[in-house]
């Protein structure tokens, strides 16, 4: 299961809307081994394409060096699909290289740049195998009670 | 002294989980050959041969001292003792 803060969730959706009809991409970094996506890092899609995304190689190096120095890893790797559903494409599966990451796919196909529902789904992609997982959005605007309680509450929404 | 090579998570199966290994050589190509002798299989993940010509794989980024080797001569980029090589798979998809 992916447990993600409301503010981060909203930031990913906003990034996807803003870059529509091109694909938006980025990561949410978190302490290594914690599985906590804490630091939202939107990236530039160097491909500037509605059907492809790629982090700029220089930005990619800077990102990984920064995460390294902070003891972080990419807990979430996200990108948007702008004309198709929020499910990993064959290319996404072939190029997935972070076995520990949650791959988040959002789709802006319904409303584009406008407000409105944005499909938000999460997957593990390991050795070419895709498994979808539940997404639990936790309220991160107030001081956090034990996370288990928040997840259980939010899951009913 | 040798050349430090930073290994991404996905390739640490070849390095017993090590994040960083050392290699020897005067060019990136030679360093990769040296890595291959100690970590068999890793070369194939970095380099591909097309028409008898070896090149870095399209979705593998390699940096020598923070410079993307695509701009410094690719596999023939020269390296020397104390240099740092970073390997990062592209974060990309469709």
gemmi code that builds the backbone of each chain (N, CA, C; Angstrom):
import gemmi

chains = {
    "A": [
        ("UNK", (0.832, -1.196, 0.000), (0.000, 0.000, 0.000), (0.870, 1.251, 0.000)),
        ("UNK", (0.406, 2.255, -0.746), (1.079, 3.557, -0.707), (0.323, 4.458, 0.257)),
        ("UNK", (1.036, 4.964, 1.237), (0.467, 5.942, 2.158), (1.110, 7.288, 1.842)),
        ("UNK", (0.290, 8.255, 1.464), (0.835, 9.530, 0.978), (0.055, 10.702, 1.585)),
        ("UNK", (0.769, 11.748, 1.918), (0.140, 12.925, 2.520), (-0.752, 13.658, 1.528)),
        ("UNK", (-1.799, 14.273, 2.047), (-2.754, 15.001, 1.207), (-2.072, 16.098, 0.384)),
        ("UNK", (-1.177, 16.843, 1.022), (-0.528, 17.961, 0.326), (0.321, 17.454, -0.848)),
        ("UNK", (0.992, 16.320, -0.650), (1.828, 15.749, -1.712), (0.951, 15.224, -2.844)),
        ("UNK", (-0.119, 14.555, -2.446), (-1.086, 14.042, -3.432), (-1.597, 15.193, -4.304)),
        ("UNK", (-2.002, 16.280, -3.644), (-2.530, 17.435, -4.366), (-1.464, 18.055, -5.278)),
        ("UNK", (-0.221, 18.063, -4.817), (0.859, 18.665, -5.608), (1.116, 17.857, -6.883)),
        ("UNK", (1.038, 16.534, -6.784), (1.222, 15.678, -7.963), (0.101, 15.937, -8.971)),
        ("UNK", (-1.128, 15.996, -8.464), (-2.273, 16.245, -9.344), (-2.148, 17.620, -10.013)),
        ("UNK", (-1.736, 18.617, -9.242), (-1.600, 19.977, -9.782), (-0.520, 20.023, -10.867)),
        ("UNK", (0.573, 19.313, -10.629), (1.656, 19.279, -11.623), (1.160, 18.649, -12.928)),
        ("UNK", (0.413, 17.557, -12.796), (-0.102, 16.861, -13.979), (-1.051, 17.754, -14.762)),
        ("UNK", (-1.926, 18.471, -14.040), (-2.873, 19.379, -14.716), (-2.130, 20.489, -15.440)),
        ("UNK", (-1.137, 21.025, -14.758), (-0.404, 22.161, -15.300), (0.318, 21.791, -16.602)),
        ("UNK", (0.924, 20.603, -16.649), (1.718, 20.225, -17.823), (0.897, 19.602, -18.943)),
        ("UNK", (-0.357, 19.238, -18.656), (-1.228, 18.679, -19.683), (-1.235, 19.618, -20.893)),
        ("UNK", (-1.156, 19.173, -22.134), (-1.245, 17.782, -22.610), (0.081, 17.011, -22.621)),
        ("UNK", (1.185, 17.640, -22.161), (2.419, 16.864, -22.050), (2.399, 16.064, -20.743)),
        ("UNK", (3.189, 15.033, -20.711), (3.289, 14.237, -19.493), (4.124, 14.990, -18.460)),
        ("UNK", (3.677, 14.928, -17.222), (4.421, 15.508, -16.100), (5.102, 14.370, -15.347)),
        ("UNK", (6.220, 14.667, -14.677), (6.928, 13.612, -13.968), (7.687, 14.174, -12.766)),
        ("UNK", (8.025, 13.298, -11.853), (8.781, 13.717, -10.680), (8.911, 12.588, -9.684)),
        ("UNK", (9.450, 12.915, -8.529), (9.572, 11.913, -7.470), (9.082, 12.516, -6.161)),
        ("UNK", (8.825, 11.640, -5.211), (8.676, 12.067, -3.831), (9.720, 11.282, -3.054)),
        ("UNK", (10.693, 12.005, -2.543), (11.794, 11.360, -1.831), (11.416, 11.152, -0.368)),
        ("UNK", (12.092, 10.206, 0.250), (11.871, 9.968, 1.670), (13.082, 9.267, 2.245)),
        ("UNK", (13.191, 9.253, 3.578), (14.342, 8.602, 4.202), (14.486, 7.158, 3.714)),
        ("UNK", (15.709, 6.755, 3.416), (15.989, 5.418, 2.903), (15.391, 4.352, 3.812)),
        ("UNK", (14.640, 3.435, 3.218), (14.074, 2.329, 3.977), (12.819, 2.678, 4.766)),
        ("UNK", (12.401, 3.937, 4.741), (11.263, 4.366, 5.577), (9.920, 4.112, 4.910)),
        ("UNK", (9.914, 4.080, 3.566), (8.679, 3.989, 2.790), (7.769, 5.199, 3.031)),
        ("UNK", (8.356, 6.314, 3.461), (7.560, 7.526, 3.700), (7.872, 8.581, 2.634)),
        ("UNK", (6.912, 8.830, 1.716), (7.147, 9.854, 0.690), (6.970, 11.237, 1.309)),
        ("UNK", (8.063, 11.973, 1.500), (7.994, 13.220, 2.270), (8.354, 14.471, 1.483)),
        ("UNK", (9.293, 14.329, 0.534), (9.782, 15.545, -0.128), (9.428, 15.514, -1.603)),
        ("UNK", (8.458, 16.361, -1.955), (7.945, 16.435, -3.330), (8.960, 17.124, -4.239)),
        ("UNK", (9.371, 16.438, -5.305), (10.345, 17.021, -6.237), (9.813, 16.892, -7.664)),
        ("UNK", (9.134, 17.942, -8.158), (8.679, 17.897, -9.556), (9.891, 18.003, -10.471)),
        ("UNK", (9.895, 17.245, -11.557), (11.020, 17.266, -12.491), (10.528, 17.779, -13.841)),
        ("UNK", (11.472, 18.254, -14.628), (11.152, 18.673, -15.989), (11.110, 17.432, -16.881)),
        ("UNK", (10.060, 17.319, -17.682), (10.030, 16.264, -18.679), (10.852, 16.719, -19.881)),
        ("UNK", (12.073, 16.186, -19.981), (12.988, 16.621, -21.044), (12.437, 16.274, -22.422)),
        ("UNK", (11.539, 15.294, -22.487), (10.961, 14.889, -23.771), (9.838, 15.847, -24.199)),
        ("UNK", (9.279, 16.601, -23.240), (8.150, 17.521, -23.518), (7.187, 16.899, -24.511)),
        ("UNK", (6.636, 15.777, -24.107), (5.833, 14.994, -25.041), (4.548, 14.534, -24.376)),
        ("UNK", (3.476, 14.394, -25.157), (2.240, 13.846, -24.610), (2.277, 12.320, -24.469)),
        ("UNK", (3.324, 11.687, -24.996), (3.359, 10.226, -24.953), (4.645, 9.671, -24.352)),
        ("UNK", (5.526, 10.537, -23.858), (6.789, 10.046, -23.315), (7.290, 11.016, -22.253)),
        ("UNK", (8.003, 10.452, -21.263), (8.668, 11.348, -20.310), (10.060, 10.821, -20.032)),
        ("UNK", (10.950, 11.745, -19.725), (12.294, 11.365, -19.313), (12.873, 12.507, -18.499)),
        ("UNK", (13.415, 12.178, -17.316), (14.086, 13.212, -16.533), (15.308, 13.654, -17.328)),
        ("UNK", (15.569, 14.945, -17.324), (16.783, 15.450, -17.964), (17.994, 14.812, -17.274)),
        ("UNK", (18.969, 14.289, -18.048), (20.098, 13.575, -17.432), (20.889, 14.400, -16.409)),
        ("UNK", (21.043, 15.697, -16.645), (21.780, 16.523, -15.672), (20.944, 16.705, -14.401)),
        ("UNK", (19.640, 16.929, -14.566), (18.749, 17.046, -13.406), (18.708, 15.742, -12.626)),
        ("UNK", (18.742, 14.627, -13.366), (18.695, 13.305, -12.739), (19.895, 13.110, -11.805)),
        ("UNK", (21.082, 13.482, -12.298), (22.285, 13.358, -11.473), (22.170, 14.240, -10.227)),
        ("UNK", (21.734, 15.477, -10.432), (21.614, 16.400, -9.294), (20.622, 15.856, -8.266)),
        ("UNK", (19.521, 15.314, -8.765), (18.502, 14.755, -7.868), (19.068, 13.611, -7.032)),
        ("UNK", (19.761, 12.670, -7.692), (20.274, 11.511, -6.961), (21.396, 11.912, -6.015)),
        ("UNK", (22.193, 12.897, -6.383), (23.244, 13.353, -5.465), (22.627, 13.997, -4.234)),
        ("UNK", (21.569, 14.763, -4.466), (20.910, 15.421, -3.340), (20.273, 14.382, -2.413)),
        ("UNK", (19.590, 13.403, -3.011), (18.959, 12.360, -2.192), (20.026, 11.602, -1.402)),
        ("UNK", (21.143, 11.309, -2.083), (22.251, 10.599, -1.441), (22.757, 11.343, -0.210)),
        ("UNK", (22.951, 12.642, -0.387), (23.525, 13.422, 0.714), (22.535, 13.558, 1.858)),
        ("UNK", (21.239, 13.426, 1.567), (20.225, 13.529, 2.615), (19.801, 12.164, 3.152)),
        ("UNK", (20.416, 11.099, 2.636), (20.032, 9.754, 3.090), (18.645, 9.363, 2.626)),
        ("UNK", (18.278, 9.837, 1.427), (16.935, 9.572, 0.899), (16.971, 8.622, -0.288)),
        ("UNK", (15.790, 8.144, -0.640), (15.623, 7.388, -1.870), (14.301, 7.833, -2.505)),
        ("UNK", (14.097, 7.514, -3.793), (12.818, 7.875, -4.401), (11.740, 6.906, -3.927)),
        ("UNK", (10.892, 7.360, -3.010), (9.840, 6.481, -2.477), (8.707, 6.387, -3.492)),
        ("UNK", (8.435, 7.523, -4.152), (7.436, 7.549, -5.225), (8.096, 8.087, -6.492)),
        ("UNK", (7.845, 7.414, -7.611), (8.189, 7.962, -8.925), (6.859, 8.148, -9.645)),
        ("UNK", (6.533, 9.394, -10.003), (5.219, 9.608, -10.621), (5.345, 10.170, -12.031)),
        ("UNK", (4.334, 9.864, -12.836), (4.188, 10.570, -14.105), (2.740, 10.518, -14.526)),
        ("UNK", (2.400, 11.356, -15.488), (1.012, 11.407, -15.924), (0.852, 10.796, -17.304)),
        ("UNK", (-0.339, 10.272, -17.517), (-0.785, 9.935, -18.866), (-1.848, 10.974, -19.211)),
        ("UNK", (-1.815, 11.475, -20.421), (-2.712, 12.586, -20.723), (-3.836, 12.201, -21.678)),
        ("UNK", (-3.767, 10.994, -22.232), (-4.839, 10.562, -23.132), (-5.301, 9.138, -22.850)),
        ("UNK", (-4.607, 8.481, -21.916), (-4.950, 7.082, -21.641), (-5.092, 6.888, -20.132)),
        ("UNK", (-5.497, 5.684, -19.745), (-5.746, 5.456, -18.320), (-4.444, 5.456, -17.513)),
        ("UNK", (-4.609, 5.570, -16.200), (-3.467, 5.637, -15.291), (-2.967, 4.225, -14.992)),
        ("UNK", (-2.480, 3.570, -16.037), (-1.943, 2.219, -15.912), (-0.604, 2.191, -16.644)),
        ("UNK", (0.418, 1.511, -16.085), (1.741, 1.534, -16.723), (1.710, 1.005, -18.157)),
        ("UNK", (2.298, 1.767, -19.065), (2.406, 1.326, -20.456), (3.520, 0.290, -20.554)),
        ("UNK", (3.615, -0.338, -21.699), (4.675, -1.318, -21.904), (6.054, -0.661, -21.724)),
        ("UNK", (6.157, 0.576, -22.206), (7.412, 1.325, -22.048), (7.703, 1.584, -20.564)),
        ("UNK", (6.657, 1.973, -19.827), (6.834, 2.226, -18.385), (7.387, 0.979, -17.694)),
        ("UNK", (6.838, -0.161, -18.070), (7.243, -1.413, -17.421), (8.677, -1.766, -17.797)),
        ("UNK", (8.985, -1.610, -19.098), (10.326, -1.946, -19.573), (11.415, -1.072, -18.975)),
        ("UNK", (11.066, 0.179, -18.657), (12.087, 1.114, -18.187), (12.074, 1.314, -16.672)),
        ("UNK", (11.209, 0.603, -15.977), (11.150, 0.776, -14.514), (12.407, 0.200, -13.868)),
        ("UNK", (13.118, 1.031, -13.114), (14.397, 0.576, -12.556), (14.501, 0.797, -11.048)),
        ("UNK", (13.393, 1.112, -10.407), (13.438, 1.299, -8.958), (12.513, 0.277, -8.290)),
        ("UNK", (13.072, -0.914, -7.993), (12.217, -1.978, -7.449), (11.583, -1.624, -6.100)),
        ("UNK", (12.159, -0.644, -5.405), (11.599, -0.283, -4.094), (10.581, 0.848, -4.168)),
        ("UNK", (10.434, 1.434, -5.354), (9.574, 2.618, -5.462), (8.114, 2.252, -5.706)),
        ("UNK", (7.260, 3.175, -5.299), (5.853, 3.127, -5.696), (5.767, 3.942, -6.990)),
        ("UNK", (5.316, 3.295, -8.053), (5.138, 4.013, -9.307), (3.719, 4.561, -9.360)),
        ("UNK", (3.611, 5.881, -9.262), (2.295, 6.512, -9.293), (1.997, 6.987, -10.717)),
        ("UNK", (0.804, 6.641, -11.188), (0.328, 7.079, -12.493), (-0.917, 7.915, -12.270)),
        ("UNK", (-0.943, 9.089, -12.853), (-2.169, 9.876, -12.815), (-2.602, 10.105, -14.254)),
        ("UNK", (-3.904, 10.238, -14.442), (-4.386, 10.501, -15.800), (-5.225, 11.769, -15.826)),
        ("UNK", (-4.847, 12.649, -16.751), (-5.569, 13.905, -16.931), (-6.472, 13.838, -18.164)),
        ("UNK", (-6.728, 12.598, -18.633), (-7.465, 12.490, -19.906), (-8.881, 13.060, -19.820)),
        ("UNK", (-9.483, 13.052, -18.614), (-10.878, 13.504, -18.515), (-11.033, 15.018, -18.577)),
        ("UNK", (-10.193, 15.723, -17.793), (-10.413, 17.174, -17.657), (-9.222, 18.029, -18.063)),
        ("UNK", (-8.126, 17.412, -18.484), (-6.986, 18.205, -18.954), (-6.449, 19.149, -17.904)),
        ("UNK", (-6.349, 20.436, -18.273), (-5.805, 21.441, -17.362), (-6.819, 21.888, -16.312)),
        ("UNK", (-8.086, 21.488, -16.496), (-9.139, 22.012, -15.621), (-9.270, 21.211, -14.344)),
        ("UNK", (-9.972, 21.813, -13.393), (-10.335, 21.095, -12.171), (-11.206, 19.906, -12.573)),
        ("UNK", (-11.292, 18.943, -11.703), (-12.110, 17.777, -12.014), (-11.323, 16.539, -11.668)),
        ("UNK", (-11.981, 15.404, -11.716), (-11.364, 14.175, -11.251), (-10.104, 13.827, -12.036)),
        ("UNK", (-9.073, 13.486, -11.294), (-7.837, 12.978, -11.892), (-7.597, 11.590, -11.316)),
        ("UNK", (-7.523, 10.625, -12.212), (-7.276, 9.248, -11.798), (-5.885, 9.173, -11.152)),
        ("UNK", (-5.753, 8.546, -9.999), (-4.496, 8.499, -9.244), (-4.308, 7.068, -8.762)),
        ("UNK", (-3.342, 6.349, -9.341), (-3.169, 4.936, -8.977), (-1.694, 4.640, -8.734)),
        ("UNK", (-1.432, 3.583, -7.990), (-0.050, 3.272, -7.627), (0.267, 1.799, -7.876)),
        ("UNK", (1.512, 1.564, -8.268), (1.936, 0.214, -8.653), (3.338, -0.077, -8.150)),
        ("UNK", (3.614, -1.351, -7.995), (4.983, -1.829, -7.881), (5.328, -2.417, -9.246)),
        ("UNK", (6.531, -2.121, -9.725), (6.973, -2.711, -10.993), (8.326, -3.356, -10.745)),
        ("UNK", (8.351, -4.673, -10.702), (9.586, -5.403, -10.411), (9.770, -6.503, -11.439)),
        ("UNK", (10.913, -6.501, -12.101), (11.226, -7.522, -13.099), (10.121, -7.677, -14.139)),
        ("UNK", (9.577, -6.568, -14.570), (8.557, -6.615, -15.612), (7.170, -6.986, -15.120)),
        ("UNK", (7.027, -7.208, -13.808), (5.721, -7.575, -13.255), (5.094, -6.356, -12.580)),
        ("UNK", (3.839, -6.080, -12.953), (3.127, -4.939, -12.382), (2.142, -5.419, -11.336)),
        ("UNK", (2.170, -4.837, -10.151), (1.089, -5.115, -9.208), (0.541, -3.802, -8.671)),
        ("UNK", (-0.758, -3.638, -8.838), (-1.386, -2.423, -8.337), (-1.548, -2.529, -6.829)),
        ("UNK", (-1.503, -1.389, -6.171), (-1.652, -1.372, -4.715), (-2.632, -0.284, -4.315)),
        ("UNK", (-3.141, -0.411, -3.115), (-4.074, 0.566, -2.581), (-3.345, 1.880, -2.309)),
        ("UNK", (-4.052, 2.991, -2.486), (-3.488, 4.304, -2.151), (-4.254, 4.845, -0.956)),
        ("UNK", (-3.539, 5.172, 0.103), (-4.161, 5.753, 1.279), (-3.663, 7.187, 1.441)),
        ("UNK", (-4.595, 8.133, 1.341), (-4.209, 9.539, 1.468), (-4.395, 9.954, 2.916)),
        ("UNK", (-3.291, 10.355, 3.525), (-3.362, 10.708, 4.950), (-3.320, 12.229, 5.099)),
        ("UNK", (-3.989, 12.683, 6.107), (-4.061, 14.122, 6.358), (-2.743, 14.582, 6.956)),
        ("UNK", (-2.011, 15.399, 6.191), (-0.713, 15.848, 6.706), (-0.735, 17.334, 7.050)),
        ("UNK", (-1.935, 17.885, 7.171), (-2.030, 19.312, 7.481), (-2.082, 19.551, 8.989)),
        ("UNK", (-2.304, 18.500, 9.759), (-2.298, 18.631, 11.220), (-1.193, 17.746, 11.771)),
        ("UNK", (-0.824, 17.946, 13.035), (0.197, 17.094, 13.635), (-0.306, 15.657, 13.613)),
        ("UNK", (0.613, 14.739, 13.314), (0.176, 13.388, 12.981), (-0.082, 12.482, 14.179)),
        ("UNK", (-1.293, 11.957, 14.285), (-1.518, 10.859, 15.229), (-0.872, 9.599, 14.651)),
        ("UNK", (-0.853, 8.494, 15.383), (-0.243, 7.274, 14.830), (-0.825, 6.973, 13.447)),
        ("UNK", (0.053, 6.679, 12.488), (-0.369, 6.605, 11.102), (-1.445, 5.552, 10.845)),
        ("UNK", (-1.439, 4.472, 11.612), (-2.418, 3.404, 11.407), (-3.841, 3.914, 11.542)),
        ("UNK", (-4.036, 4.792, 12.525), (-5.377, 5.308, 12.777), (-5.824, 6.221, 11.631)),
        ("UNK", (-4.901, 7.055, 11.173), (-5.235, 7.969, 10.081), (-5.599, 7.185, 8.829)),
        ("UNK", (-4.802, 6.169, 8.520), (-5.063, 5.382, 7.311), (-6.442, 4.741, 7.371)),
        ("UNK", (-6.763, 4.186, 8.526), (-8.039, 3.496, 8.664), (-9.183, 4.480, 8.463)),
        ("UNK", (-9.001, 5.689, 8.992), (-10.031, 6.715, 8.872), (-10.185, 7.157, 7.417)),
        ("UNK", (-9.035, 7.440, 6.785), (-9.095, 7.955, 5.425), (-9.605, 6.902, 4.445)),
        ("UNK", (-9.330, 5.656, 4.750), (-9.722, 4.591, 3.826), (-11.243, 4.565, 3.609)),
        ("UNK", (-12.001, 5.106, 4.592), (-13.462, 5.079, 4.469), (-13.988, 6.205, 3.584)),
        ("UNK", (-13.138, 7.176, 3.285), (-13.593, 8.332, 2.483), (-14.122, 7.902, 1.112)),
    ],
    "B": [
        ("UNK", (45.262, 4.137, -5.672), (44.123, 4.915, -6.170), (43.457, 4.173, -7.329)),
        ("UNK", (42.188, 4.413, -7.431), (41.447, 3.766, -8.500), (40.257, 4.646, -8.849)),
        ("UNK", (39.389, 4.117, -9.665), (38.215, 4.886, -10.061), (37.001, 4.349, -9.325)),
        ("UNK", (36.326, 5.233, -8.632), (35.124, 4.836, -7.907), (33.949, 4.813, -8.871)),
        ("UNK", (33.182, 3.734, -8.822), (31.996, 3.634, -9.669), (30.776, 3.469, -8.772)),
        ("UNK", (29.855, 4.423, -8.853), (28.626, 4.379, -8.055), (27.584, 3.545, -8.806)),
        ("UNK", (27.043, 2.557, -8.105), (26.149, 1.575, -8.723), (24.702, 1.842, -8.301)),
        ("UNK", (23.778, 1.932, -9.252), (22.378, 2.164, -8.878), (21.743, 0.899, -8.284)),
        ("UNK", (20.687, 1.096, -7.520), (19.996, -0.006, -6.838), (19.773, -1.219, -7.740)),
        ("UNK", (19.275, -0.957, -8.949), (18.873, -2.039, -9.842), (20.056, -2.922, -10.257)),
        ("UNK", (21.277, -2.396, -10.194), (22.450, -3.181, -10.611), (23.257, -3.723, -9.429)),
        ("UNK", (22.755, -3.510, -8.223), (23.530, -3.963, -7.055), (23.480, -5.473, -6.864)),
        ("UNK", (22.621, -6.135, -7.644), (22.632, -7.600, -7.624), (23.974, -8.118, -8.160)),
        ("UNK", (24.648, -7.277, -8.971), (25.949, -7.685, -9.525), (27.108, -7.354, -8.594)),
        ("UNK", (26.849, -6.545, -7.566), (27.942, -6.076, -6.706), (27.729, -6.483, -5.245)),
        ("UNK", (27.002, -7.560, -5.042), (26.705, -8.019, -3.680), (26.088, -6.916, -2.825)),
        ("UNK", (25.274, -6.097, -3.466), (24.588, -5.047, -2.717), (25.401, -3.790, -2.495)),
        ("UNK", (26.653, -3.791, -2.955), (27.502, -2.612, -2.746), (27.016, -1.424, -3.585)),
        ("UNK", (26.993, -0.246, -2.959), (26.578, 0.972, -3.646), (27.702, 1.524, -4.507)),
        ("UNK", (28.916, 1.107, -4.196), (30.067, 1.695, -4.854), (31.152, 0.633, -4.963)),
        ("UNK", (31.765, 0.541, -6.139), (32.867, -0.407, -6.328), (34.010, 0.355, -6.999)),
        ("UNK", (35.165, -0.268, -7.126), (36.260, 0.422, -7.806), (36.663, -0.336, -9.057)),
        ("UNK", (37.154, 0.420, -10.010), (37.611, -0.164, -11.257), (38.905, 0.503, -11.685)),
        ("UNK", (39.527, -0.122, -12.701), (40.789, 0.427, -13.228), (40.618, 0.630, -14.724)),
        ("UNK", (41.369, 1.590, -15.261), (41.351, 1.790, -16.703), (41.608, 3.224, -17.070)),
        ("UNK", (41.922, 3.425, -18.344), (42.216, 4.767, -18.825), (41.042, 5.405, -19.545)),
        ("UNK", (40.056, 4.555, -19.878), (38.832, 5.075, -20.501), (37.637, 4.428, -19.804)),
        ("UNK", (36.484, 5.010, -20.011), (35.269, 4.439, -19.424), (35.087, 2.997, -19.888)),
        ("UNK", (35.357, 2.759, -21.167), (35.230, 1.425, -21.732), (36.104, 0.422, -20.972)),
        ("UNK", (37.343, 0.809, -20.679), (38.251, -0.082, -19.945), (37.786, -0.310, -18.509)),
        ("UNK", (37.250, 0.724, -17.905), (36.731, 0.575, -16.535), (35.580, -0.435, -16.525)),
        ("UNK", (34.710, -0.334, -17.533), (33.574, -1.267, -17.607), (34.071, -2.700, -17.822)),
        ("UNK", (35.090, -2.862, -18.672), (35.679, -4.204, -18.872), (36.224, -4.735, -17.550)),
        ("UNK", (36.877, -3.861, -16.780), (37.438, -4.258, -15.502), (36.333, -4.639, -14.506)),
        ("UNK", (35.245, -3.875, -14.522), (34.106, -4.190, -13.652), (33.561, -5.570, -13.995)),
        ("UNK", (33.503, -5.842, -15.300), (32.937, -7.101, -15.771), (33.711, -8.306, -15.222)),
        ("UNK", (35.024, -8.179, -15.077), (35.797, -9.315, -14.570), (35.456, -9.606, -13.107)),
        ("UNK", (35.159, -8.560, -12.346), (34.815, -8.768, -10.934), (33.320, -8.946, -10.696)),
        ("UNK", (32.515, -8.428, -11.625), (31.057, -8.450, -11.457), (30.419, -8.909, -12.753)),
        ("UNK", (30.590, -10.188, -13.086), (30.143, -10.679, -14.404), (28.666, -10.378, -14.663)),
        ("UNK", (28.387, -9.883, -15.854), (27.008, -9.593, -16.242), (26.697, -8.113, -16.259)),
        ("UNK", (27.510, -7.349, -15.553), (27.178, -5.926, -15.414), (27.377, -5.173, -16.738)),
        ("UNK", (28.359, -5.594, -17.509), (28.648, -4.885, -18.769), (27.442, -4.893, -19.703)),
        ("UNK", (26.813, -6.066, -19.758), (25.679, -6.217, -20.659), (24.547, -5.238, -20.327)),
        ("UNK", (24.474, -4.851, -19.065), (23.429, -3.927, -18.629), (23.759, -2.469, -18.959)),
        ("UNK", (25.019, -2.220, -19.286), (25.457, -0.841, -19.541), (25.697, -0.561, -21.018)),
        ("UNK", (26.144, -1.588, -21.719), (26.629, -1.415, -23.085), (25.867, -2.333, -24.026)),
        ("UNK", (25.611, -1.836, -25.226), (25.033, -2.715, -26.236), (25.829, -2.573, -27.528)),
        ("UNK", (25.834, -3.648, -28.282), (26.567, -3.627, -29.549), (25.563, -3.564, -30.689)),
        ("UNK", (25.689, -2.538, -31.522), (24.859, -2.472, -32.722), (25.785, -2.311, -33.920)),
        ("UNK", (25.608, -3.158, -34.905), (26.468, -3.172, -36.097), (27.945, -3.265, -35.715)),
        ("UNK", (28.245, -4.102, -34.741), (29.625, -4.299, -34.324), (30.209, -3.130, -33.541)),
        ("UNK", (29.387, -2.105, -33.324), (29.843, -0.906, -32.627), (29.265, -0.904, -31.213)),
        ("UNK", (30.123, -0.827, -30.202), (29.626, -0.787, -28.831), (29.252, 0.634, -28.441)),
        ("UNK", (28.158, 0.734, -27.726), (27.744, 2.049, -27.247), (27.008, 1.880, -25.927)),
        ("UNK", (26.912, 2.980, -25.190), (26.122, 2.925, -23.972), (24.669, 2.688, -24.343)),
        ("UNK", (23.972, 1.969, -23.492), (22.549, 1.774, -23.728), (21.826, 3.107, -23.659)),
        ("UNK", (20.792, 3.225, -24.465), (20.054, 4.489, -24.579), (19.526, 4.983, -23.227)),
        ("UNK", (19.064, 4.064, -22.387), (18.435, 4.494, -21.143), (19.317, 4.283, -19.916)),
        ("UNK", (20.622, 4.308, -20.159), (21.581, 4.296, -19.046), (22.402, 5.582, -19.140)),
        ("UNK", (22.443, 6.334, -18.058), (23.245, 7.553, -18.015), (24.505, 7.291, -17.222)),
        ("UNK", (25.640, 7.715, -17.779), (26.915, 7.575, -17.070), (27.574, 8.952, -17.014)),
        ("UNK", (28.065, 9.274, -15.835), (28.701, 10.569, -15.618), (30.116, 10.338, -15.089)),
        ("UNK", (31.078, 11.093, -15.626), (32.424, 11.077, -15.058), (32.641, 12.446, -14.429)),
        ("UNK", (32.896, 12.456, -13.143), (33.033, 13.723, -12.400), (31.895, 14.681, -12.727)),
        ("UNK", (30.694, 14.149, -12.672), (29.451, 14.911, -12.858), (29.175, 15.347, -14.294)),
        ("UNK", (30.025, 14.943, -15.239), (29.765, 15.269, -16.646), (29.137, 14.073, -17.329)),
        ("UNK", (28.021, 14.313, -18.001), (27.367, 13.273, -18.779), (28.318, 12.855, -19.914)),
        ("UNK", (28.681, 11.567, -19.948), (29.692, 11.145, -20.930), (29.215, 11.243, -22.379)),
        ("UNK", (27.901, 11.450, -22.568), (27.431, 11.621, -23.947), (28.045, 12.869, -24.579)),
        ("UNK", (28.479, 13.790, -23.720), (29.083, 15.023, -24.235), (30.607, 15.011, -24.152)),
        ("UNK", (31.175, 13.899, -23.679), (32.637, 13.896, -23.491), (33.312, 12.709, -24.179)),
        ("UNK", (32.607, 12.083, -25.123), (33.240, 11.003, -25.866), (32.686, 9.622, -25.573)),
        ("UNK", (31.581, 9.552, -24.839), (30.933, 8.262, -24.599), (31.853, 7.270, -23.924)),
        ("UNK", (31.884, 6.056, -24.444), (32.696, 4.989, -23.849), (34.186, 5.305, -23.895)),
        ("UNK", (34.576, 6.195, -24.827), (36.003, 6.533, -24.946), (36.427, 7.692, -24.043)),
        ("UNK", (35.502, 8.175, -23.254), (35.837, 9.235, -22.292), (37.014, 8.795, -21.436)),
        ("UNK", (38.024, 9.660, -21.320), (39.185, 9.240, -20.528), (38.929, 9.482, -19.039)),
        ("UNK", (39.488, 8.586, -18.256), (39.352, 8.659, -16.797), (40.736, 8.456, -16.191)),
        ("UNK", (40.909, 8.955, -14.982), (42.183, 8.729, -14.306), (41.942, 8.528, -12.823)),
        ("UNK", (42.987, 8.066, -12.147), (42.871, 7.748, -10.726), (42.195, 8.867, -9.958)),
        ("UNK", (41.254, 8.472, -9.130), (40.568, 9.456, -8.308), (39.285, 9.987, -8.917)),
        ("UNK", (39.072, 9.683, -10.194), (37.818, 10.114, -10.824), (36.648, 9.320, -10.257)),
        ("UNK", (35.472, 9.922, -10.363), (34.274, 9.214, -9.933), (33.334, 9.007, -11.119)),
        ("UNK", (32.897, 7.767, -11.265), (31.930, 7.424, -12.301), (30.595, 7.149, -11.613)),
        ("UNK", (29.529, 7.757, -12.116), (28.196, 7.501, -11.575), (27.351, 6.876, -12.679)),
        ("UNK", (26.686, 5.784, -12.367), (25.774, 5.131, -13.303), (24.351, 5.343, -12.786)),
        ("UNK", (23.499, 5.888, -13.630), (22.091, 6.072, -13.251), (21.193, 5.664, -14.408)),
        ("UNK", (20.300, 4.720, -14.185), (19.334, 4.401, -15.232), (18.425, 5.604, -15.460)),
        ("UNK", (18.040, 5.839, -16.682), (17.096, 6.917, -16.971), (15.825, 6.685, -16.191)),
        ("UNK", (15.209, 7.767, -15.745), (13.842, 7.673, -15.226), (12.971, 8.157, -16.364)),
        ("UNK", (12.332, 7.208, -17.018), (11.635, 7.512, -18.253), (10.513, 6.504, -18.481)),
        ("UNK", (9.640, 6.844, -19.381), (8.552, 5.927, -19.718), (7.636, 6.567, -20.732)),
        ("UNK", (6.493, 5.940, -20.936), (5.604, 6.469, -21.953), (4.274, 6.892, -21.378)),
    ],
}
model = gemmi.Model(1)
for chain_id, residues in chains.items():
    chain = gemmi.Chain(chain_id)
    for i, (resn, *xyz) in enumerate(residues, 1):
        res = gemmi.Residue()
        res.name, res.seqid = resn, gemmi.SeqId(i, " ")
        for name, pos in zip(("N", "CA", "C"), xyz):
            atom = gemmi.Atom()
            atom.name, atom.element = name, gemmi.Element(name[0])
            atom.pos, atom.b_iso = gemmi.Position(*pos), 0.0
            res.add_atom(atom)
        chain.add_residue(res)
    model.add_chain(chain)
structure = gemmi.Structure()
structure.add_model(model)
structure.setup_entities()
